[in-house]
Amino acid sequence: MSLPMNQRGLAPIAAVIILAVLTSAIGIKVFQSKANFVALQGVETQRSTPMPSPAPSLTPTPTPISTPTATPEPTIVSTVKPTMAPAPIVINNTPPGSGYSRQTVSVEGQNYTVSIIAADLNSTKVIVDTASDSDCTNDCPVLSLADYAGRNGAWAGINGSYFCPADYANCAGKANSYDTLLMNKNKRYFNSDNNVYSTVPAAIFSAGSARFVSRSLEWGRDTGVDSVIANYPLLIAGSNINFTEAPNEPKFGGKAARTFIASKRNMVYIGVVYNASMGESAKVLHTMGMDGALNLDQGGSTALWSGGYIAGPGRRIPNAILFVNR
């Protein structure tokens, strides 16, 4: 059936429109396909292209941690003085040439302290002074050693002979008396008529010399000498030891301060041997080279003086031995 003319003209136009639409749709499809392809290709490219490995981070060397320094504790200053090593002991077995010396004398491996005063008999006079002017049997006068030295102008002195102290109970009725021979500075002989103790040793001093006798009866009543004093025991005689105590001897065997008067040629010595038995004091004086030595009173009467007390003062005594300038 044929269409009218006007209808035949619209057909081709519709066909063109339809074709254009289809072409456009196909183009869009193709464009999207291309776009998808390009997109996919980009993704694949990203997947297939190896990414550079990130550079390893360098681990920094750790900064060493400093060990904290401990704050030192404050030094505590001790108020206690360190113990000082004792000074070495100096041995001196030689008596002094003059004046006073305190020294250590070594005998048979034992050390003894000795206080000793030396004088030359040519320039020094040895005298014996007495508190009494004559024989005394009880309540006899006594003086200190310093008093004796002072009243005689002596430059040294030591206690004298044994006596009976007033504070001893068994000395009642004969306090401060002594029985042994003695000649004082005034040439007065004491106990000259007493024969009981005539066997007691004695020391006699003159200008330039000294003499020791084992028994006072061996000596007369010569007043030409400077002094005479008797006591016991005689420690050294003829440069040899004269006394050795018996074992366990109660009076002389104990350790004590032992006083003495001694001589060596023209020198005279007075002094104290400390912490010694009587026999040990004899050994000490022998070691020091004494020609003669006589023990004197001791115990509570011990006194040694030279411008002041070196030992003592001890009790007040009835007689004393003194060094005065000749």
C-alpha positions as CSV (number, residue, x, y, z in Angstrom):
1,M,0.0,0.0,0.0
2,S,1.5,3.1,-1.0
3,L,1.9,6.0,1.5
4,P,1.1,9.5,0.8
5,M,3.9,11.7,-0.3
6,N,4.3,13.6,2.9
7,Q,4.7,10.3,4.8
8,R,7.3,9.0,2.3
9,G,9.5,12.1,3.1
10,L,9.6,11.5,6.9
11,A,10.8,8.0,6.7
12,P,14.3,8.7,5.6
13,I,14.7,11.4,8.2
14,A,13.6,9.0,10.9
15,A,16.1,6.4,9.6
16,V,18.8,9.0,9.8
17,I,17.9,9.9,13.3
18,I,17.8,6.3,14.4
19,L,21.2,5.7,12.8
20,A,22.7,8.7,14.4
21,V,21.4,7.6,17.8
22,L,22.8,4.1,17.3
23,T,26.1,5.5,16.0
24,S,26.3,7.8,19.0
25,A,25.5,4.9,21.4
26,I,28.1,2.7,19.7
27,G,30.7,5.6,19.9
28,I,29.9,6.1,23.6
29,K,30.3,2.4,24.2
30,V,33.5,2.3,22.3
31,F,34.8,5.4,24.1
32,Q,33.9,3.8,27.4
33,S,35.6,0.6,26.4
34,K,38.7,2.5,25.4
35,A,38.5,4.4,28.6
36,N,38.2,1.3,30.6
37,F,41.0,-0.3,28.6
38,V,43.2,2.7,29.2
39,A,42.2,2.6,32.9
40,L,42.9,-1.1,33.2
41,Q,46.2,-0.6,31.3
42,G,47.2,2.1,33.8
43,V,46.4,-0.2,36.6
44,E,48.4,-3.1,35.1
45,T,51.2,-0.7,34.4
46,Q,51.2,0.3,38.0
47,R,51.1,-3.4,39.0
48,S,53.8,-4.5,36.6
49,T,56.2,-1.6,37.1
50,P,58.3,-2.5,40.2
51,M,58.2,0.2,42.8
52,P,61.6,1.2,44.1
53,S,62.4,-0.3,47.5
54,P,62.4,2.3,50.1
55,A,66.0,3.1,51.2
56,P,66.6,1.4,54.5
57,S,66.6,3.8,57.4
58,L,70.0,4.0,58.9
59,T,69.7,3.2,62.6
60,P,71.6,5.9,64.4
61,T,74.3,4.8,66.7
62,P,72.8,5.1,70.1
63,T,74.3,7.8,72.2
64,P,76.1,6.1,75.0
65,I,74.4,6.7,78.3
66,S,76.9,8.1,80.6
67,T,77.1,6.4,83.9
68,P,76.2,8.9,86.6
69,T,79.2,9.7,88.8
70,A,78.4,9.0,92.4
71,T,78.6,12.0,94.6
72,P,81.5,11.3,97.0
73,E,80.6,11.1,100.6
74,P,82.0,13.9,102.6
75,T,85.3,13.0,104.3
76,I,84.9,12.7,108.0
77,V,87.9,14.2,109.7
78,S,88.7,12.0,112.7
79,T,89.5,13.9,115.9
80,V,91.4,10.9,117.1
81,K,95.1,11.4,116.5
82,P,96.8,8.5,114.7
83,T,98.9,6.3,116.9
84,M,102.5,7.3,116.4
85,A,105.2,4.7,116.1
86,P,107.2,4.7,119.3
87,A,110.6,6.4,118.9
88,P,113.4,3.8,118.6
89,I,115.2,3.2,121.9
90,V,118.7,4.6,121.9
91,I,121.1,2.5,124.0
92,N,123.8,4.3,125.8
93,N,126.0,2.4,128.3
94,T,128.5,5.2,128.8
95,P,128.0,7.6,131.7
96,P,127.9,11.3,131.0
97,G,131.0,13.4,131.1
98,S,129.3,16.0,133.2
99,G,125.9,17.1,134.4
100,Y,122.6,15.2,134.2
101,S,121.6,12.5,131.8
102,R,118.6,10.2,131.5
103,Q,119.6,7.2,129.4
104,T,118.9,3.6,128.5
105,V,121.5,1.0,129.5
106,S,121.3,-2.5,128.1
107,V,122.4,-5.4,130.2
108,E,122.1,-9.1,129.2
109,G,119.3,-8.2,126.7
110,Q,117.4,-6.1,129.2
111,N,117.0,-2.3,129.1
112,Y,117.1,-0.1,132.2
113,T,116.4,3.6,132.4
114,V,119.0,5.4,134.5
115,S,118.9,9.0,135.7
116,I,122.5,10.0,136.5
117,I,124.4,13.1,137.4
118,A,128.2,13.3,136.8
119,A,130.8,15.6,138.4
120,D,134.6,15.9,138.3
121,L,136.0,15.5,141.8
122,N,138.7,18.0,141.0
123,S,136.2,20.8,140.6
124,T,133.2,19.4,142.6
125,K,133.2,18.6,146.3
126,V,131.0,15.8,147.7
127,I,129.6,16.7,151.1
128,V,127.2,15.1,153.5
129,D,124.8,17.4,155.3
130,T,122.8,16.4,158.4
131,A,119.7,18.0,159.9
132,S,121.0,17.2,163.4
133,D,124.3,18.7,164.7
134,S,125.1,15.5,166.7
135,D,124.1,12.0,167.3
136,C,120.3,11.5,167.6
137,T,118.3,8.5,168.7
138,N,114.7,9.6,168.5
139,D,112.5,12.3,167.0
140,C,115.5,13.4,165.0
141,P,115.2,16.5,162.8
142,V,114.7,16.0,159.1
143,L,114.7,18.2,155.9
144,S,113.7,17.9,152.3
145,L,116.5,17.3,149.8
146,A,115.7,20.7,148.2
147,D,116.2,22.3,151.6
148,Y,119.6,20.6,152.0
149,A,120.6,21.8,148.5
150,G,119.4,25.3,149.1
151,R,121.2,25.9,152.3
152,N,124.5,24.6,150.9
153,G,124.4,26.2,147.5
154,A,124.6,22.7,146.0
155,W,124.0,22.2,142.3
156,A,123.0,18.5,142.7
157,G,122.1,16.1,145.5
158,I,120.6,12.7,146.5
159,N,119.1,11.1,149.6
160,G,121.5,9.6,152.0
161,S,121.7,6.5,154.3
162,Y,119.0,4.2,155.6
163,F,117.0,5.6,158.6
164,C,113.9,4.8,160.6
165,P,111.0,6.9,159.3
166,A,108.6,8.4,161.8
167,D,105.6,6.9,159.9
168,Y,106.9,3.3,160.4
169,A,105.2,1.6,163.4
170,N,108.3,-0.3,164.3
171,C,110.2,3.0,164.5
172,A,108.5,4.2,167.6
173,G,111.1,5.4,170.1
174,K,113.7,5.9,167.4
175,A,112.0,8.0,164.8
176,N,114.2,9.5,162.0
177,S,117.3,8.0,163.6
178,Y,120.1,6.1,161.7
179,D,122.9,3.9,163.1
180,T,125.6,3.9,160.4
181,L,128.8,5.8,160.2
182,L,128.8,9.3,158.7
183,M,131.0,12.4,158.6
184,N,129.1,15.6,157.8
185,K,130.3,18.8,156.2
186,N,131.4,20.2,159.5
187,K,133.8,17.2,160.0
188,R,131.6,15.8,162.7
189,Y,131.4,12.0,162.8
190,F,128.0,10.4,163.7
191,N,127.6,7.0,165.3
192,S,131.3,6.8,165.8
193,D,130.8,4.6,168.9
194,N,128.3,2.3,167.3
195,N,130.0,-1.1,166.7
196,V,126.8,-2.9,165.7
197,Y,127.0,-1.6,162.1
198,S,130.8,-1.4,161.8
199,T,130.7,-4.1,159.1
200,V,128.5,-1.9,156.8
201,P,130.4,-0.7,153.7
202,A,131.3,3.0,153.4
203,A,132.3,5.5,150.7
204,I,134.9,8.2,151.3
205,F,135.4,11.3,149.1
206,S,138.4,13.6,148.7
207,A,139.6,16.1,146.2
208,G,140.2,14.2,142.9
209,S,139.4,10.7,144.3
210,A,136.9,8.4,145.9
211,R,137.3,5.2,147.9
212,F,134.9,2.4,148.8
213,V,135.5,0.0,151.7
214,S,133.6,-3.2,152.3
215,R,133.4,-2.5,156.1
216,S,133.3,0.9,157.7
217,L,135.6,-0.4,160.6
218,E,138.3,-0.3,158.0
219,W,138.1,3.5,158.1
220,G,139.4,5.6,161.0
221,R,138.2,9.0,161.9
222,D,140.2,11.0,159.4
223,T,138.8,14.5,159.0
224,G,141.1,15.4,156.1
225,V,138.6,14.1,153.6
226,D,135.5,15.8,152.3
227,S,132.9,13.3,153.4
228,V,132.2,9.8,154.7
229,I,128.9,7.8,154.5
230,A,128.2,4.2,155.2
231,N,125.3,2.2,153.8
232,Y,124.7,-1.2,152.2
233,P,125.1,-3.1,150.0
234,L,128.3,-2.4,148.3
235,L,127.4,-2.9,144.6
236,I,130.7,-2.5,142.8
237,A,134.2,-2.9,144.3
238,G,137.5,-2.8,142.3
239,S,135.5,-2.4,139.1
240,N,133.8,-5.8,139.7
241,I,130.2,-6.7,140.8
242,N,130.2,-7.1,144.5
243,F,126.6,-7.9,145.2
244,T,124.3,-10.6,143.9
245,E,121.0,-11.1,145.7
246,A,119.9,-14.5,146.8
247,P,117.0,-16.1,144.9
248,N,113.6,-14.8,146.0
249,E,115.3,-12.3,148.4
250,P,112.2,-10.3,149.6
251,K,113.9,-7.0,150.3
252,F,116.4,-6.6,147.4
253,G,115.0,-9.0,144.8
254,G,111.9,-7.0,143.8
255,K,111.8,-4.4,141.0
256,A,112.2,-0.8,142.4
257,A,114.0,2.5,141.9
258,R,117.6,1.9,143.2
259,T,119.6,5.0,144.2
260,F,123.4,4.9,144.2
261,I,126.6,6.9,144.6
262,A,129.5,5.7,142.4
263,S,132.9,6.7,141.0
264,K,135.0,6.1,137.9
265,R,138.6,7.4,138.2
266,N,138.3,11.1,139.1
267,M,134.5,11.2,138.3
268,V,131.7,10.9,140.8
269,Y,128.1,9.9,140.0
270,I,124.8,10.0,141.8
271,G,121.6,8.6,140.4
272,V,118.7,6.2,140.1
273,V,118.4,2.9,138.3
274,Y,114.6,2.4,137.6
275,N,112.6,-0.8,137.8
276,A,115.6,-3.0,138.8
277,S,116.4,-5.5,141.6
278,M,119.4,-4.7,143.7
279,G,121.5,-7.2,141.8
280,E,120.4,-5.8,138.5
281,S,121.4,-2.3,139.6
282,A,124.9,-3.7,140.3
283,K,125.0,-5.1,136.8
284,V,123.9,-1.8,135.3
285,L,126.6,0.2,137.1
286,H,129.2,-2.5,136.1
287,T,128.1,-2.2,132.5
288,M,128.6,1.6,132.8
289,G,132.2,1.0,133.9
290,M,132.1,2.1,137.5
291,D,135.1,1.4,139.7
292,G,133.0,1.5,142.9
293,A,129.3,2.0,143.8
294,L,127.3,2.1,147.0
295,N,123.6,1.6,147.3
296,L,121.7,4.4,149.2
297,D,118.3,4.6,150.9
298,Q,115.3,4.2,148.6
299,G,111.6,3.5,148.6
300,G,109.7,6.5,150.0
301,S,112.9,8.3,150.6
302,T,114.1,8.3,146.9
303,A,115.0,11.8,145.8
304,L,117.4,13.1,143.1
305,W,117.8,16.8,142.6
306,S,119.7,19.1,140.2
307,G,118.2,22.6,139.9
308,G,114.9,20.9,140.7
309,Y,113.6,17.4,141.5
310,I,114.5,14.7,138.9
311,A,113.1,12.0,141.2
312,G,111.2,12.5,144.4
313,P,110.9,14.7,146.5
314,G,110.2,11.7,148.7
315,R,109.9,12.0,152.5
316,R,112.0,14.4,154.6
317,I,115.3,12.9,155.5
318,P,117.9,13.2,158.3
319,N,121.0,13.4,155.9
320,A,121.8,14.0,152.2
321,I,124.7,13.8,149.8
322,L,125.4,17.0,147.9
323,F,127.6,18.3,145.0
324,V,129.0,21.7,145.6
325,N,131.6,23.6,143.6
326,R,135.1,23.1,145.1
